[in-house]
């Protein structure tokens, strides 16, 4: 789907850096064990919440620019749960 690549483009690089930083540090220092999960989990949660916020903003922009008939269709679909 072409829209998927556009959604993640804005923060894709930043989120990758946030999540992989603990791994890079271990690679640089050649430590034999993986980073502690307590270092990785918060970064993953941060990235996940940032992406969710971006998606909410994208949905809002789409809704703002939609025609009345499109808005009606979106409302009906939302009620159906699709």
C-alpha positions as CSV (number, residue, x, y, z in Angstrom):
1,X,0.0,0.0,0.0
2,X,1.6,3.3,-1.0
3,X,0.3,5.2,2.0
4,X,2.2,3.1,4.5
5,X,5.6,4.3,3.3
6,X,4.4,7.9,3.7
7,X,3.2,7.4,7.2
8,X,6.4,6.2,8.7
9,X,8.8,8.4,6.7
10,X,8.7,11.4,9.1
11,X,9.9,9.6,12.2
12,X,11.1,6.3,10.8
13,X,14.8,7.1,11.1
14,X,14.5,8.7,14.6
15,X,12.5,5.8,16.0
16,X,15.1,3.3,14.6
17,X,17.8,5.2,16.4
18,X,15.9,5.3,19.7
19,X,15.3,1.6,19.7
20,X,18.7,0.4,18.5
21,X,20.9,2.7,20.5
22,X,21.4,0.2,23.4
23,X,22.3,-2.5,20.8
24,X,24.8,-0.2,19.1
25,X,26.5,0.6,22.4
26,X,27.0,-3.1,23.1
27,X,28.3,-3.7,19.6
28,X,30.8,-0.8,19.9
29,X,32.1,-2.1,23.2
30,X,32.0,-5.7,22.1
31,X,30.1,-6.9,25.1
32,X,28.9,-10.5,24.9
33,X,25.4,-10.1,26.3
34,X,22.5,-8.2,24.9
35,X,21.3,-4.9,26.4
36,X,19.1,-5.1,29.5
37,X,15.5,-5.1,28.5
38,X,14.9,-2.1,30.8
39,X,16.9,0.0,28.3
40,X,15.1,-1.3,25.2
41,X,11.5,-1.4,26.4
42,X,11.1,2.3,27.3
43,X,12.5,3.3,23.9
44,X,10.1,0.9,22.1
45,X,7.1,2.3,24.1
46,X,8.2,5.9,23.3
47,X,8.4,5.1,19.6
48,X,5.0,3.3,19.7
49,X,3.3,6.2,21.4
50,X,4.9,8.7,18.9
51,X,3.7,6.6,16.0
52,X,0.2,6.4,17.4
53,X,0.1,10.2,17.9
54,X,1.3,10.7,14.3
55,X,-1.5,8.3,13.0
56,X,-4.1,10.2,15.0
57,X,-2.9,13.5,13.4
58,X,-3.0,11.9,10.0
59,X,-6.5,10.7,10.5
60,X,-7.6,14.1,11.7
61,X,-6.0,15.8,8.7
62,X,-7.8,13.4,6.4
63,X,-11.1,14.0,8.1
64,X,-10.7,17.8,7.9
65,X,-10.1,17.6,4.2
66,X,-12.9,15.1,3.4
67,X,-16.0,16.0,1.5
68,X,-19.4,15.8,3.4
69,X,-20.4,12.5,1.6
70,X,-17.1,11.0,2.6
71,X,-17.5,12.1,6.2
72,X,-20.9,10.5,6.2
73,X,-19.5,7.3,4.9
74,X,-16.6,7.4,7.5
75,X,-19.2,7.9,10.2
76,X,-21.3,5.0,9.1
77,X,-18.2,2.7,8.9
78,X,-17.1,3.8,12.4
79,X,-20.5,2.9,13.8
80,X,-20.3,-0.5,12.1
81,X,-16.8,-1.1,13.5
82,X,-14.9,-1.5,10.3
